[in-house]
């Protein structure tokens, strides 16, 4: 068993199969020794469990749920990475995470939501998972998803 597979097993997490694109793109591209993923939504078994804007209030996705959706999105991104490089053990560094949060106009907690992805990457990869990051609030995301994540990783 690979080191990363063993760590995932410890965490009780399985990398999902690659999510098929919902438009005209591919899930990940290699350039040199970097993998760039397309934005990944929090799909589980082909569907979104939650949709809508993130914020505090009735009919909004709570920040704590959105944080867990960011982790789901990064798992989908890692599936795309693994698909193009063969093994997550080849990842030498998580370089950059960009997170988008479909936000209620009064919501300003995007960094806390995207921590769901960032904290998971450090749990999984250790120091190799520490990365630069952007957490961006947006008016809407594809399919009314609350969160979208993209990642750039370096590999050997």
Backbone as CSV, one residue per row, in Angstrom:
resi,resn,N_x,N_y,N_z,CA_x,CA_y,CA_z,C_x,C_y,C_z
1,UNK,0.856,-1.182,0.000,0.000,0.000,0.000,0.896,1.236,0.000
2,UNK,0.527,2.213,-0.808,1.311,3.442,-0.882,1.193,4.239,0.411
3,UNK,2.112,5.163,0.605,2.113,6.003,1.809,0.830,6.829,1.883
4,UNK,0.453,7.459,0.780,-0.751,8.292,0.781,-1.997,7.425,0.931
5,UNK,-2.028,6.274,0.281,-3.179,5.366,0.443,-3.311,4.936,1.900
6,UNK,-2.183,4.677,2.564,-2.220,4.300,3.974,-2.750,5.448,4.819
7,UNK,-2.310,6.663,4.524,-2.789,7.828,5.278,-4.285,8.037,5.050
8,UNK,-4.744,7.873,3.817,-6.176,7.993,3.535,-6.962,6.948,4.327
9,UNK,-6.435,5.725,4.394,-7.092,4.667,5.157,-7.177,5.038,6.633
10,UNK,-6.097,5.614,7.181,-6.110,6.080,8.574,-7.207,7.108,8.803
11,UNK,-7.392,7.986,7.806,-8.395,9.042,7.906,-9.800,8.535,7.592
12,UNK,-9.901,7.300,7.093,-11.201,6.746,6.730,-11.782,7.350,5.473
13,UNK,-10.888,7.751,4.559,-11.313,8.452,3.343,-10.837,7.681,2.118
14,UNK,-11.673,7.655,1.103,-11.331,7.040,-0.166,-11.345,8.108,-1.247
15,UNK,-10.338,8.102,-2.105,-10.337,9.019,-3.246,-11.413,8.524,-4.215
16,UNK,-12.324,9.412,-4.627,-13.397,8.986,-5.526,-12.885,8.771,-6.954
17,UNK,-13.741,8.260,-7.801,-13.403,8.207,-9.224,-13.463,9.628,-9.767
18,UNK,-12.797,9.849,-10.874,-12.760,11.188,-11.468,-14.170,11.599,-11.889
19,UNK,-14.531,12.823,-11.527,-15.838,13.361,-11.899,-15.797,13.726,-13.383
20,UNK,-16.728,13.214,-14.175,-16.757,13.581,-15.594,-17.024,15.080,-15.753
21,UNK,-16.394,15.715,-16.729,-16.617,17.145,-16.953,-18.085,17.460,-17.238
22,UNK,-18.521,18.632,-16.777,-19.891,19.075,-17.055,-19.940,20.059,-18.219
23,UNK,-18.796,20.314,-18.850,-18.730,21.229,-19.996,-17.511,20.837,-20.842
24,UNK,-16.998,21.762,-21.644,-15.913,21.479,-22.583,-14.541,21.708,-21.946
25,UNK,-14.068,20.735,-21.175,-12.753,20.794,-20.540,-12.375,19.383,-20.116
26,UNK,-11.147,19.237,-19.618,-10.734,17.969,-19.026,-10.412,18.219,-17.555
27,UNK,-10.487,17.177,-16.720,-10.320,17.381,-15.276,-8.936,17.851,-14.829
28,UNK,-7.867,17.477,-15.564,-6.521,17.882,-15.158,-5.596,17.867,-16.360
29,UNK,-4.595,18.754,-16.305,-3.601,18.883,-17.366,-2.221,18.913,-16.724
30,UNK,-1.275,18.202,-17.352,0.120,18.248,-16.916,0.862,19.248,-17.785
31,UNK,1.667,20.097,-17.138,2.586,20.995,-17.833,3.902,20.940,-17.072
32,UNK,4.928,20.371,-17.719,6.198,20.183,-17.032,6.005,19.231,-15.868
33,UNK,6.375,19.689,-14.667,6.196,18.849,-13.482,5.055,19.355,-12.592
34,UNK,4.100,20.047,-13.220,2.934,20.554,-12.500,1.656,19.948,-13.059
35,UNK,0.701,19.710,-12.176,-0.647,19.321,-12.585,-1.577,20.469,-12.202
36,UNK,-2.372,20.902,-13.164,-3.387,21.928,-12.962,-4.746,21.258,-13.081
37,UNK,-5.576,21.363,-12.056,-6.909,20.778,-12.180,-7.903,21.837,-12.624
38,UNK,-8.947,21.349,-13.266,-10.113,22.184,-13.513,-10.806,22.399,-12.171
39,UNK,-11.663,23.375,-12.110,-12.440,23.577,-10.892,-13.278,22.341,-10.604
40,UNK,-13.252,21.905,-9.371,-13.976,20.696,-8.968,-15.087,21.060,-7.993
41,UNK,-16.268,20.579,-8.297,-17.426,20.800,-7.441,-17.524,19.666,-6.418
42,UNK,-18.334,19.844,-5.384,-18.447,18.811,-4.347,-19.409,17.678,-4.720
43,UNK,-19.161,17.055,-5.865,-19.972,15.913,-6.285,-19.667,14.702,-5.410
44,UNK,-20.704,13.974,-5.053,-20.584,12.674,-4.397,-21.482,11.726,-5.188
45,UNK,-20.863,10.695,-5.747,-21.614,9.729,-6.560,-22.439,10.410,-7.644
46,UNK,-21.845,11.428,-8.275,-22.468,12.069,-9.426,-23.496,13.143,-9.147
47,UNK,-23.701,13.488,-7.884,-24.674,14.544,-7.609,-24.183,15.480,-6.506
48,UNK,-24.805,16.635,-6.460,-24.505,17.625,-5.430,-25.503,17.447,-4.286
49,UNK,-24.995,17.204,-3.085,-25.865,17.043,-1.923,-26.473,18.373,-1.493
50,UNK,-25.707,19.450,-1.673,-26.164,20.788,-1.302,-25.994,21.724,-2.488
51,UNK,-26.916,22.656,-2.618,-26.805,23.716,-3.617,-27.186,25.031,-2.942
52,UNK,-26.786,26.122,-3.577,-27.178,27.435,-3.087,-26.018,28.245,-2.553
53,UNK,-26.361,29.380,-2.003,-25.388,30.329,-1.475,-24.984,29.955,-0.054
54,UNK,-23.766,30.342,0.302,-23.240,30.107,1.646,-23.460,31.362,2.478
55,UNK,-23.866,31.162,3.708,-24.047,32.282,4.623,-24.749,31.828,5.882
56,UNK,-25.060,32.786,6.723,-25.782,32.511,7.960,-27.228,32.930,7.759
57,UNK,-28.129,31.981,7.856,-29.537,32.340,7.725,-30.337,31.241,7.062
58,UNK,-31.621,31.425,7.102,-32.581,30.480,6.540,-32.354,30.315,5.037
59,UNK,-32.413,29.089,4.569,-32.276,28.734,3.158,-30.877,28.985,2.591
60,UNK,-29.874,29.166,3.456,-28.489,29.290,3.024,-27.716,28.060,3.490
61,UNK,-26.665,27.715,2.765,-25.774,26.629,3.167,-24.894,27.168,4.286
62,UNK,-24.867,26.501,5.409,-24.099,27.006,6.550,-22.602,26.947,6.244
63,UNK,-21.825,27.841,6.848,-20.375,27.799,6.658,-19.752,26.457,7.042
64,UNK,-20.260,25.797,8.090,-19.680,24.509,8.482,-19.950,23.428,7.433
65,UNK,-21.138,23.420,6.861,-21.418,22.473,5.775,-20.564,22.814,4.565
66,UNK,-20.457,24.089,4.244,-19.645,24.506,3.093,-18.185,24.105,3.277
67,UNK,-17.681,24.174,4.503,-16.308,23.743,4.780,-16.144,22.261,4.444
68,UNK,-17.119,21.436,4.805,-17.034,20.012,4.465,-17.154,19.808,2.956
69,UNK,-17.904,20.656,2.277,-18.013,20.576,0.817,-16.694,20.955,0.147
70,UNK,-15.941,21.853,0.772,-14.609,22.191,0.242,-13.701,20.969,0.318
71,UNK,-13.803,20.185,1.381,-13.013,18.955,1.476,-13.452,17.965,0.402
72,UNK,-14.737,17.848,0.177,-15.222,16.960,-0.886,-14.687,17.417,-2.244
73,UNK,-14.688,18.705,-2.474,-14.185,19.240,-3.741,-12.702,18.952,-3.927
74,UNK,-11.903,19.084,-2.851,-10.468,18.804,-2.987,-10.235,17.318,-3.203
75,UNK,-11.070,16.467,-2.647,-10.957,15.034,-2.930,-11.189,14.762,-4.415
76,UNK,-12.158,15.450,-4.994,-12.403,15.300,-6.431,-11.227,15.829,-7.242
77,UNK,-10.612,16.907,-6.776,-9.423,17.429,-7.459,-8.267,16.440,-7.359
78,UNK,-8.096,15.833,-6.191,-7.025,14.842,-6.035,-7.271,13.612,-6.906
79,UNK,-8.530,13.254,-7.106,-8.843,12.151,-8.026,-8.374,12.492,-9.432
80,UNK,-8.568,13.752,-9.849,-8.116,14.185,-11.171,-6.597,14.168,-11.262
81,UNK,-5.917,14.585,-10.185,-4.454,14.553,-10.143,-3.963,13.115,-10.256
82,UNK,-4.504,12.248,-9.424,-4.098,10.843,-9.428,-4.317,10.200,-10.794
83,UNK,-5.402,10.577,-11.454,-5.714,10.018,-12.765,-4.631,10.325,-13.796
84,UNK,-4.012,11.505,-13.706,-3.014,11.867,-14.726,-1.585,11.516,-14.332
85,UNK,-1.290,11.342,-13.030,0.096,10.995,-12.649,0.233,9.588,-12.087
86,UNK,-0.893,8.899,-11.894,-0.840,7.501,-11.494,-0.887,7.232,-10.008
87,UNK,-0.275,8.083,-9.200,-0.247,7.876,-7.751,-0.056,9.208,-7.045
88,UNK,-0.804,9.408,-5.974,-0.629,10.634,-5.186,0.696,10.646,-4.439
89,UNK,1.358,9.490,-4.337,2.695,9.463,-3.737,3.703,10.245,-4.570
90,UNK,3.397,10.510,-5.821,4.294,11.287,-6.677,4.220,12.787,-6.403
91,UNK,3.220,13.236,-5.642,3.078,14.663,-5.331,4.211,15.079,-4.407
92,UNK,4.995,16.060,-4.836,6.097,16.567,-4.022,5.722,17.862,-3.300
93,UNK,4.675,18.536,-3.807,4.264,19.804,-3.201,2.888,20.197,-3.710
94,UNK,2.011,20.600,-2.809,0.791,21.289,-3.210,1.189,22.755,-3.329
95,UNK,1.085,23.290,-4.527,1.585,24.636,-4.800,0.540,25.699,-4.498
96,UNK,-0.668,25.513,-5.035,-1.684,26.570,-4.926,-3.069,25.962,-4.921
97,UNK,-3.916,26.473,-4.059,-5.330,26.136,-4.023,-6.114,27.412,-4.274
98,UNK,-7.078,27.328,-5.170,-8.003,28.432,-5.374,-9.391,27.912,-5.060
99,UNK,-10.048,28.597,-4.135,-11.388,28.194,-3.728,-12.384,29.287,-4.011
100,UNK,-13.510,28.892,-4.559,-14.603,29.811,-4.859,-15.794,29.432,-3.999
101,UNK,-16.418,30.429,-3.394,-17.564,30.206,-2.518,-18.723,31.045,-3.032
102,UNK,-19.811,30.383,-3.425,-21.024,31.109,-3.819,-21.593,31.721,-2.544
103,UNK,-21.503,33.034,-2.443,-21.733,33.697,-1.160,-22.958,34.592,-1.148
104,UNK,-23.697,34.492,-0.054,-24.715,35.487,0.234,-23.990,36.832,0.298
105,UNK,-24.627,37.931,-0.154,-23.929,39.226,-0.177,-23.322,39.661,1.161
106,UNK,-23.885,39.224,2.276,-23.348,39.645,3.573,-22.287,38.691,4.121
107,UNK,-22.002,37.579,3.420,-21.067,36.584,3.930,-19.633,36.949,3.580
108,UNK,-18.757,36.941,4.597,-17.343,37.270,4.388,-16.409,36.203,4.950
109,UNK,-16.935,35.021,5.191,-16.141,33.952,5.798,-15.565,32.962,4.799
110,UNK,-15.288,33.402,3.577,-14.756,32.496,2.557,-13.479,31.778,2.996
111,UNK,-12.526,32.461,3.665,-11.315,31.745,4.093,-11.614,30.553,5.003
112,UNK,-12.560,30.677,5.909,-12.911,29.574,6.792,-13.517,28.400,6.038
113,UNK,-14.289,28.692,5.003,-14.872,27.630,4.180,-13.769,26.873,3.447
114,UNK,-12.856,27.590,2.819,-11.811,26.956,2.014,-10.790,26.238,2.900
115,UNK,-10.785,26.558,4.201,-9.950,25.780,5.130,-10.295,24.292,5.090
116,UNK,-11.514,23.953,4.685,-11.881,22.550,4.565,-10.976,21.811,3.596
117,UNK,-10.572,22.485,2.530,-9.630,21.898,1.571,-8.204,22.000,2.094
118,UNK,-7.825,23.169,2.570,-6.440,23.410,2.997,-6.032,22.521,4.164
119,UNK,-6.871,22.433,5.169,-6.544,21.610,6.332,-6.434,20.133,5.946
120,UNK,-7.301,19.676,5.048,-7.233,18.288,4.608,-5.920,18.009,3.878
121,UNK,-5.491,18.934,3.019,-4.238,18.724,2.285,-3.052,18.588,3.233
122,UNK,-3.020,19.379,4.284,-1.934,19.273,5.267,-2.062,17.973,6.051
123,UNK,-3.281,17.577,6.416,-3.476,16.287,7.098,-2.977,15.132,6.236
124,UNK,-3.211,15.222,4.946,-2.858,14.136,4.045,-1.379,14.123,3.681
125,UNK,-0.838,15.272,3.290,0.522,15.338,2.760,1.560,15.866,3.750
126,UNK,1.150,16.319,4.916,2.102,16.915,5.852,2.632,18.218,5.288
127,UNK,3.926,18.476,5.474,4.517,19.734,5.010,4.397,19.919,3.503
128,UNK,4.330,18.831,2.744,4.156,18.931,1.292,2.797,19.511,0.926
129,UNK,1.867,19.499,1.872,0.523,20.007,1.623,0.330,21.470,1.933
130,UNK,1.349,22.131,2.519,1.252,23.566,2.824,1.371,24.330,1.514
131,UNK,0.456,25.265,1.271,0.324,25.864,-0.063,-0.062,27.334,0.007
132,UNK,0.110,28.007,-1.131,-0.458,29.334,-1.316,-1.942,29.157,-1.628
133,UNK,-2.745,30.206,-1.394,-4.179,30.017,-1.560,-4.903,31.316,-1.817
134,UNK,-6.003,31.196,-2.546,-6.976,32.273,-2.682,-8.339,31.730,-2.296
135,UNK,-9.119,32.525,-1.585,-10.495,32.170,-1.214,-11.373,33.313,-1.701
136,UNK,-12.201,33.032,-2.703,-12.914,34.081,-3.414,-14.420,33.899,-3.281
137,UNK,-15.109,34.952,-2.895,-16.565,34.935,-2.876,-17.097,35.314,-4.244
138,UNK,-18.066,34.544,-4.726,-18.659,34.797,-6.049,-20.179,34.786,-5.943
139,UNK,-20.835,35.343,-6.953,-22.294,35.420,-6.964,-22.944,34.069,-7.208
140,UNK,-22.336,33.259,-8.061,-22.906,31.944,-8.381,-21.817,31.053,-8.945
141,UNK,-22.024,29.732,-8.807,-21.112,28.733,-9.362,-21.905,27.774,-10.240
142,UNK,-21.224,27.012,-11.087,-21.930,26.070,-11.962,-22.848,25.134,-11.167
143,UNK,-24.005,24.869,-11.742,-24.997,23.951,-11.172,-25.480,24.390,-9.788
144,UNK,-25.278,25.659,-9.453,-25.662,26.226,-8.160,-24.885,25.603,-6.999
145,UNK,-23.667,25.104,-7.293,-22.823,24.530,-6.241,-22.414,25.623,-5.257
146,UNK,-22.300,25.294,-3.982,-21.855,26.279,-2.997,-20.348,26.542,-3.036
147,UNK,-19.549,25.543,-3.497,-18.090,25.625,-3.431,-17.494,25.013,-4.692
148,UNK,-16.380,25.579,-5.127,-15.589,25.002,-6.216,-14.116,25.176,-5.856
149,UNK,-13.311,24.142,-6.106,-11.894,24.165,-5.756,-11.062,23.758,-6.967
150,UNK,-9.950,24.446,-7.158,-8.945,23.989,-8.125,-7.601,23.973,-7.421
151,UNK,-6.702,23.130,-7.909,-5.414,22.956,-7.242,-4.308,22.832,-8.276
152,UNK,-3.132,23.282,-7.903,-1.920,23.063,-8.693,-0.965,22.286,-7.789
153,UNK,-0.481,21.139,-8.285,0.469,20.351,-7.528,1.728,20.102,-8.368
154,UNK,2.841,19.974,-7.665,4.110,19.602,-8.292,4.303,18.110,-8.049
155,UNK,4.896,17.428,-9.018,5.129,15.985,-8.852,6.474,15.600,-9.428
156,UNK,6.960,14.439,-9.013,8.215,13.887,-9.532,7.933,12.568,-10.206
